[in-house]
Amino acid sequence: MIFLGQKGDSRIVKNIKALLKQYWEIISYLFFGVCTTLVNIAAYFVCSKLGCSTSASTIIAWVLSVLFAYLTNRYFVFEDRAQSPAGILRELISFFSCRLATGVLDLAIMVVFVDFLGINGMVIKIISNIIVIVLNYVASKLLIFRHP
């Protein structure tokens, strides 16, 4: 067992810091992804309690959660600092477009594999979410928040 003050502690701390620095983008992306999911669920819950229809609640929750994801990805994950209104607008449109595209892909995967092929919905939802998360990360990294 390692106790504080033992020789080698500083090396362990340095290794942990190095790993965190190396994987910070992915760690922060996953953390804010969980937060985005919570925003989505909370927004849906509030809208439904206020009497909005399921569709309206879902759309409002999606818009709010994608906006939250854009802001957190821009400032905390990819640390992008586009300053011009045109640059920010390009990012915002790209971000929403990519998220809409992966949302449609998620829906298509669910319909094909669950409704048409009869595969367990929870299994497919997990697989679909993994695909969507990876695609959203790649799109954000390579297309949306790329550094010139």
FIBA-364305 format. One line per field, with one value per atom (N, C-alpha, C): residue in one letter; atom name; x, y, z. Coordinates in Angstrom, 3 decimals. Example, Ala and Ser with C-alpha at 12.3 -4.5 7.8 and 13.67 -1.06 7.14 Angstrom:
<markes>
resn a|a|a|s|s|s;
name N|CA|C|N|CA|C;
xx 13.190|12.300|13.200|12.850|13.670|12.900;
yy -5.690|-4.500|-3.300|-2.250|-1.060|0.030;
zz 7.800|7.800|7.800|7.080|7.140|7.870;
</markes>
This chain:
<markes>
resn m|m|m|i|i|i|f|f|f|l|l|l|g|g|g|q|q|q|k|k|k|g|g|g|d|d|d|s|s|s|r|r|r|i|i|i|v|v|v|k|k|k|n|n|n|i|i|i|k|k|k|a|a|a|l|l|l|l|l|l|k|k|k|q|q|q|y|y|y|w|w|w|e|e|e|i|i|i|i|i|i|s|s|s|y|y|y|l|l|l|f|f|f|f|f|f|g|g|g|v|v|v|c|c|c|t|t|t|t|t|t|l|l|l|v|v|v|n|n|n|i|i|i|a|a|a|a|a|a|y|y|y|f|f|f|v|v|v|c|c|c|s|s|s|k|k|k|l|l|l|g|g|g|c|c|c|s|s|s|t|t|t|s|s|s|a|a|a|s|s|s|t|t|t|i|i|i|i|i|i|a|a|a|w|w|w|v|v|v|l|l|l|s|s|s|v|v|v|l|l|l|f|f|f|a|a|a|y|y|y|l|l|l|t|t|t|n|n|n|r|r|r|y|y|y|f|f|f|v|v|v|f|f|f|e|e|e|d|d|d|r|r|r|a|a|a|q|q|q|s|s|s|p|p|p|a|a|a|g|g|g|i|i|i|l|l|l|r|r|r|e|e|e|l|l|l|i|i|i|s|s|s|f|f|f|f|f|f|s|s|s|c|c|c|r|r|r|l|l|l|a|a|a|t|t|t|g|g|g|v|v|v|l|l|l|d|d|d|l|l|l|a|a|a|i|i|i|m|m|m|v|v|v|v|v|v|f|f|f|v|v|v|d|d|d|f|f|f|l|l|l|g|g|g|i|i|i|n|n|n|g|g|g|m|m|m|v|v|v|i|i|i|k|k|k|i|i|i|i|i|i|s|s|s|n|n|n|i|i|i|i|i|i|v|v|v|i|i|i|v|v|v|l|l|l|n|n|n|y|y|y|v|v|v|a|a|a|s|s|s|k|k|k|l|l|l|l|l|l|i|i|i|f|f|f|r|r|r|h|h|h|p|p|p;
name N|CA|C|N|CA|C|N|CA|C|N|CA|C|N|CA|C|N|CA|C|N|CA|C|N|CA|C|N|CA|C|N|CA|C|N|CA|C|N|CA|C|N|CA|C|N|CA|C|N|CA|C|N|CA|C|N|CA|C|N|CA|C|N|CA|C|N|CA|C|N|CA|C|N|CA|C|N|CA|C|N|CA|C|N|CA|C|N|CA|C|N|CA|C|N|CA|C|N|CA|C|N|CA|C|N|CA|C|N|CA|C|N|CA|C|N|CA|C|N|CA|C|N|CA|C|N|CA|C|N|CA|C|N|CA|C|N|CA|C|N|CA|C|N|CA|C|N|CA|C|N|CA|C|N|CA|C|N|CA|C|N|CA|C|N|CA|C|N|CA|C|N|CA|C|N|CA|C|N|CA|C|N|CA|C|N|CA|C|N|CA|C|N|CA|C|N|CA|C|N|CA|C|N|CA|C|N|CA|C|N|CA|C|N|CA|C|N|CA|C|N|CA|C|N|CA|C|N|CA|C|N|CA|C|N|CA|C|N|CA|C|N|CA|C|N|CA|C|N|CA|C|N|CA|C|N|CA|C|N|CA|C|N|CA|C|N|CA|C|N|CA|C|N|CA|C|N|CA|C|N|CA|C|N|CA|C|N|CA|C|N|CA|C|N|CA|C|N|CA|C|N|CA|C|N|CA|C|N|CA|C|N|CA|C|N|CA|C|N|CA|C|N|CA|C|N|CA|C|N|CA|C|N|CA|C|N|CA|C|N|CA|C|N|CA|C|N|CA|C|N|CA|C|N|CA|C|N|CA|C|N|CA|C|N|CA|C|N|CA|C|N|CA|C|N|CA|C|N|CA|C|N|CA|C|N|CA|C|N|CA|C|N|CA|C|N|CA|C|N|CA|C|N|CA|C|N|CA|C|N|CA|C|N|CA|C|N|CA|C|N|CA|C|N|CA|C|N|CA|C|N|CA|C|N|CA|C|N|CA|C|N|CA|C|N|CA|C|N|CA|C|N|CA|C|N|CA|C|N|CA|C|N|CA|C|N|CA|C|N|CA|C|N|CA|C|N|CA|C|N|CA|C|N|CA|C|N|CA|C|N|CA|C|N|CA|C|N|CA|C|N|CA|C|N|CA|C|N|CA|C|N|CA|C|N|CA|C;
xx 0.841|0.000|0.891|0.475|1.259|0.695|1.559|1.159|1.777|1.109|1.658|3.006|3.892|5.209|6.221|5.770|6.717|7.432|8.627|9.397|8.613|8.540|7.807|6.438|5.930|4.620|4.597|5.637|5.648|5.655|6.278|6.292|4.893|4.163|2.790|1.901|2.024|1.234|1.569|2.852|3.262|2.681|2.681|2.114|0.614|-0.076|-1.523|-1.796|-1.042|-1.201|-0.928|0.085|0.421|-0.705|-1.253|-2.371|-3.603|-3.898|-5.037|-4.841|-3.628|-3.343|-3.466|-2.952|-2.973|-4.402|-5.261|-6.618|-7.694|-7.285|-8.241|-9.385|-9.109|-10.143|-11.222|-10.814|-11.773|-12.506|-11.786|-12.414|-13.452|-13.081|-14.020|-15.186|-14.937|-16.012|-17.038|-16.564|-17.472|-18.204|-17.502|-18.133|-19.255|-18.949|-19.971|-21.053|-20.741|-21.770|-22.805|-22.345|-23.268|-24.093|-23.431|-24.150|-25.192|-24.849|-25.783|-27.001|-26.764|-27.868|-28.783|-28.192|-28.988|-29.799|-29.203|-29.930|-31.118|-30.889|-31.947|-33.100|-32.775|-33.804|-34.551|-33.817|-34.445|-35.357|-34.879|-35.692|-36.955|-36.813|-37.982|-38.985|-38.486|-39.328|-40.102|-39.378|-40.015|-41.066|-40.705|-41.657|-42.902|-42.700|-43.856|-44.734|-44.108|-44.882|-45.625|-45.119|-45.784|-46.902|-47.104|-48.208|-47.858|-46.578|-46.184|-46.397|-46.643|-46.800|-45.459|-45.500|-44.275|-43.332|-43.856|-43.011|-42.399|-43.220|-42.708|-41.672|-41.938|-40.995|-39.676|-39.760|-38.566|-37.757|-38.428|-37.727|-37.076|-37.800|-37.241|-36.045|-36.183|-35.091|-33.876|-34.113|-33.010|-32.294|-33.036|-32.437|-31.615|-32.184|-31.469|-30.224|-30.337|-29.183|-28.095|-28.465|-27.450|-26.786|-27.546|-26.956|-25.987|-26.392|-25.516|-24.249|-24.421|-23.270|-22.341|-22.925|-22.094|-21.242|-21.866|-21.144|-20.049|-20.374|-19.376|-18.264|-18.617|-17.589|-16.690|-17.281|-16.526|-15.559|-16.033|-15.205|-14.366|-14.844|-14.159|-13.499|-14.103|-13.559|-12.498|-12.895|-11.980|-11.303|-11.727|-11.130|-10.944|-11.982|-11.953|-12.227|-11.591|-11.755|-12.064|-12.904|-13.322|-13.957|-13.510|-13.953|-14.953|-14.844|-15.707|-17.123|-18.116|-19.502|-19.688|-19.015|-19.125|-18.540|-17.401|-16.780|-17.632|-18.186|-19.056|-20.326|-20.903|-22.105|-21.816|-20.649|-20.262|-20.179|-19.541|-19.437|-20.814|-21.644|-22.969|-23.804|-23.802|-24.558|-23.985|-22.667|-22.028|-22.363|-22.288|-22.550|-23.984|-24.950|-26.351|-26.618|-26.013|-26.213|-25.686|-24.488|-23.908|-24.742|-25.181|-26.004|-27.353|-27.907|-29.155|-28.925|-27.826|-27.506|-27.323|-26.595|-26.406|-27.697|-28.547|-29.866|-30.727|-30.681|-31.414|-30.825|-29.496|-28.845|-29.290|-29.333|-29.790|-31.208|-32.080|-33.459|-33.522|-32.748|-32.743|-32.250|-31.189|-30.661|-31.733|-32.400|-33.436|-34.586|-35.056|-36.190|-35.808|-34.655|-34.244|-34.029|-33.230|-32.843|-33.898|-34.692|-35.701|-37.045|-37.534|-38.870|-38.897|-37.893|-37.918|-37.282|-36.174|-35.459|-35.780|-36.456|-36.904|-35.813|-34.716|-33.624|-33.946|-33.479|-33.730|-33.394|-34.385|-34.248|-33.157|-32.990|-31.965|-30.560|-30.379|-29.071|-28.730|-29.684|-29.451|-29.265|-30.022|-29.888|-28.488|-27.945|-26.590|-25.576|-25.708|-24.804|-24.938|-26.172|-26.426|-25.821|-25.979|-25.410|-23.887|-23.262|-21.805|-21.394|-22.090|-21.802|-21.981|-23.096|-23.397|-22.361|-21.978|-20.981|-19.655|-19.220|-17.960|-18.060|-19.148|-19.318|-19.392|-20.096|-20.165|-18.786|-17.999|-16.648|-15.789|-15.816|-15.008|-15.440|-16.747|-17.238|-16.805|-16.908|-16.508|-15.011|-14.237|-12.775|-12.285|-12.816|-12.274|-13.003|-14.288|-15.057|-15.448|-15.853|-16.483|-15.474|-14.726|-13.806|-12.357|-12.152|-10.785|-10.043|-8.783|-7.943|-7.264|-7.381|-6.785|-5.279;
yy -1.174|0.000|1.243|2.231|3.454|4.494|5.073|6.126|7.437|8.549|9.849|10.024|10.626|10.882|9.813|8.698|7.674|8.090|7.590|7.862|7.310|8.073|7.636|8.268|8.875|9.521|10.618|11.418|12.522|11.983|10.843|10.220|9.750|9.193|8.739|9.928|10.997|12.207|12.769|12.812|13.312|12.446|11.130|10.228|10.441|10.636|10.881|12.202|13.231|14.530|14.427|13.677|13.514|12.796|11.759|11.040|11.926|12.698|13.619|14.649|15.177|16.163|15.529|14.333|13.642|13.322|12.931|12.503|13.503|14.738|15.723|15.981|16.076|16.367|15.280|14.041|12.933|12.868|13.031|12.995|14.104|15.313|16.437|16.264|15.683|15.423|14.464|13.406|12.441|13.070|13.851|14.505|15.431|16.297|17.226|16.522|15.365|14.550|14.067|13.661|13.261|14.466|15.606|16.834|17.210|17.052|17.341|16.431|15.165|14.224|14.657|15.117|15.594|16.842|17.741|18.919|18.475|17.512|17.006|16.427|15.604|14.958|15.992|16.917|17.944|18.843|19.258|20.115|19.389|18.115|17.327|17.243|16.957|16.820|18.118|19.248|20.542|20.857|20.683|20.971|20.098|18.820|17.928|18.283|18.706|19.123|20.441|21.258|22.508|22.296|21.046|20.719|20.646|20.723|20.602|19.158|18.996|17.652|16.920|15.622|14.824|15.328|15.591|16.071|17.422|18.352|19.686|19.595|18.795|18.633|18.052|17.080|16.438|17.432|18.204|19.170|20.258|20.795|21.835|21.277|20.073|19.445|19.227|18.814|18.600|19.912|20.960|22.261|22.764|22.721|23.204|22.364|21.048|20.198|20.344|20.538|20.747|22.111|23.119|24.427|24.334|23.633|23.410|22.667|21.628|20.857|21.727|22.575|23.474|24.366|25.001|25.934|25.228|24.080|23.368|22.802|22.306|21.797|22.934|24.062|25.211|25.755|25.923|26.598|25.668|24.463|23.595|22.373|21.798|20.558|20.862|21.570|21.839|23.196|23.976|25.268|26.129|26.174|26.979|28.425|29.311|30.724|31.548|31.023|31.813|33.096|34.215|35.501|36.212|36.043|36.803|36.229|37.093|36.601|35.558|35.757|34.799|33.438|33.449|32.197|31.458|32.205|31.604|31.054|31.812|31.351|30.087|30.025|28.824|27.617|27.810|26.724|26.269|27.231|26.916|26.147|26.611|25.927|24.538|24.431|23.123|22.171|22.681|21.849|21.326|22.238|21.821|20.876|21.137|20.271|18.866|18.789|17.466|16.731|17.434|16.801|16.358|17.145|16.750|15.503|15.469|14.311|13.046|13.158|11.963|11.588|12.572|12.272|11.482|11.863|11.134|9.729|9.625|8.312|7.429|7.981|7.250|6.729|7.595|7.201|6.093|6.240|5.234|3.877|3.895|2.649|1.980|2.766|2.210|1.610|2.321|1.833|0.556|0.550|-0.621|-1.835|-1.679|-2.843|-3.277|-2.349|-2.711|-2.993|-2.023|-2.183|-3.206|-3.164|-4.072|-5.427|-5.437|-6.692|-7.335|-6.616|-7.181|-7.432|-6.725|-6.888|-6.063|-6.531|-5.866|-4.378|-3.545|-2.100|-1.515|-2.005|-1.454|-1.769|-2.965|-3.334|-2.428|-2.251|-1.413|0.045|0.512|1.901|2.159|1.215|1.359|1.400|0.481|0.449|1.735|2.161|3.378|4.594|4.673|5.802|5.825|4.668|4.610|5.148|4.720|5.204|6.715|7.210|8.640|9.447|8.981|9.685|9.786|8.688|8.692|9.636|9.563|10.443|11.910|12.202|13.584|14.101|13.261|13.661|13.940|13.017|13.181|14.438|14.634|15.830|17.095|17.090|18.262|18.526|17.476|17.605|18.011|17.378|17.577|18.633|18.854|19.762|21.064|20.988|22.140|22.999|22.402|23.163|22.987|22.840|22.668|23.990|23.881|25.070|25.283|26.489|26.749|26.621;
zz 0.000|0.000|0.000|-0.786|-0.897|0.053|0.870|1.791|1.331|1.657|1.313|1.980|1.279|1.838|1.480|0.947|0.554|-0.715|-0.860|-2.061|-3.257|-4.294|-5.483|-5.614|-4.511|-4.573|-5.630|-5.684|-6.637|-8.065|-8.281|-9.599|-9.966|-9.019|-9.256|-9.591|-8.814|-9.047|-10.424|-10.776|-12.088|-13.203|-13.000|-14.018|-14.181|-13.058|-13.117|-13.829|-13.488|-14.142|-15.641|-15.997|-17.416|-18.168|-17.541|-18.159|-18.305|-17.267|-17.336|-18.448|-18.540|-19.585|-20.966|-21.112|-22.402|-22.857|-21.917|-22.263|-21.838|-21.489|-20.983|-21.951|-23.216|-24.196|-24.182|-24.163|-24.157|-22.827|-21.723|-20.394|-20.275|-20.670|-20.570|-21.532|-22.709|-23.666|-23.054|-22.418|-21.782|-20.594|-19.775|-18.629|-19.090|-20.056|-20.521|-21.334|-21.879|-22.533|-21.527|-20.362|-19.285|-18.841|-18.695|-18.306|-19.365|-20.631|-21.723|-21.640|-21.330|-21.168|-20.029|-18.936|-17.805|-18.178|-18.957|-19.432|-20.286|-21.153|-22.022|-21.211|-20.249|-19.427|-18.590|-17.984|-17.144|-17.978|-19.161|-20.023|-20.476|-20.829|-21.235|-20.076|-18.884|-17.705|-17.434|-17.428|-17.159|-18.226|-19.469|-20.557|-20.461|-20.166|-20.073|-18.880|-17.780|-16.602|-16.844|-17.761|-18.109|-19.133|-19.541|-20.435|-21.907|-22.246|-23.651|-24.113|-25.383|-25.946|-25.897|-26.121|-26.135|-27.212|-28.399|-29.500|-29.165|-28.684|-28.352|-27.234|-26.215|-25.105|-25.605|-26.497|-27.048|-27.872|-28.710|-29.565|-28.724|-27.762|-26.885|-26.108|-25.583|-24.833|-25.731|-26.974|-27.910|-28.199|-28.504|-28.815|-27.620|-26.423|-25.239|-24.952|-25.094|-24.797|-25.859|-27.117|-28.154|-27.973|-27.590|-27.306|-26.128|-25.071|-23.922|-24.364|-25.180|-25.663|-26.502|-27.340|-28.159|-27.265|-26.297|-25.428|-24.623|-24.050|-23.242|-24.120|-25.304|-26.213|-26.694|-26.986|-27.499|-26.458|-25.249|-24.232|-23.365|-23.113|-22.154|-22.765|-23.790|-24.346|-25.397|-26.441|-27.541|-27.410|-26.427|-26.111|-27.346|-28.162|-29.374|-29.026|-29.709|-29.413|-30.665|-31.553|-32.716|-32.196|-32.703|-32.172|-33.063|-34.343|-35.245|-35.214|-35.384|-35.444|-36.551|-37.675|-38.783|-38.387|-37.683|-37.244|-36.229|-35.295|-34.273|-34.918|-35.855|-36.550|-37.349|-38.009|-38.754|-37.821|-36.678|-35.694|-35.230|-34.888|-34.363|-35.384|-36.620|-37.675|-37.923|-37.983|-38.180|-37.042|-35.824|-34.646|-34.668|-34.854|-34.878|-36.043|-37.195|-38.365|-38.112|-37.552|-37.257|-36.219|-35.181|-34.154|-34.728|-35.629|-36.278|-37.121|-37.850|-38.693|-37.854|-36.727|-35.901|-35.173|-34.909|-34.329|-35.305|-36.575|-37.617|-37.775|-37.728|-37.803|-36.641|-35.440|-34.257|-34.471|-34.956|-35.218|-36.267|-37.339|-38.407|-37.893|-37.107|-36.530|-35.672|-34.847|-33.971|-34.777|-35.780|-36.582|-37.322|-37.968|-38.755|-37.864|-36.805|-36.012|-34.992|-34.503|-33.500|-34.173|-34.946|-35.536|-36.662|-37.551|-38.700|-38.423|-37.689|-37.461|-36.112|-35.237|-33.962|-32.940|-33.032|-32.066|-30.816|-29.674|-28.392|-28.457|-28.109|-28.211|-27.344|-26.124|-25.231|-25.743|-26.270|-26.820|-27.994|-28.894|-30.068|-29.660|-28.666|-28.213|-27.672|-26.935|-26.405|-27.554|-28.502|-29.647|-30.464|-30.699|-31.456|-30.758|-29.447|-28.704|-28.790|-28.757|-28.896|-30.268|-31.299|-32.656|-32.734|-32.184|-32.222|-31.443|-30.279|-29.468|-30.220|-30.819|-31.570|-32.764|-33.516|-34.674|-34.265|-33.175|-32.693|-32.281|-31.641|-31.241|-32.469|-33.424|-34.636|-35.399|-35.534|-36.231|-35.498|-34.183|-33.412|-33.551|-33.496|-33.544|-34.932|-35.967|-37.306|-38.136|-37.866|-38.709|-38.024|-36.777|-36.135|-35.388|-34.494|-33.647|-34.070|-35.343|-35.846|-35.714|-35.458|-35.361|-36.701|-37.257|-38.581|-38.563;
</markes>
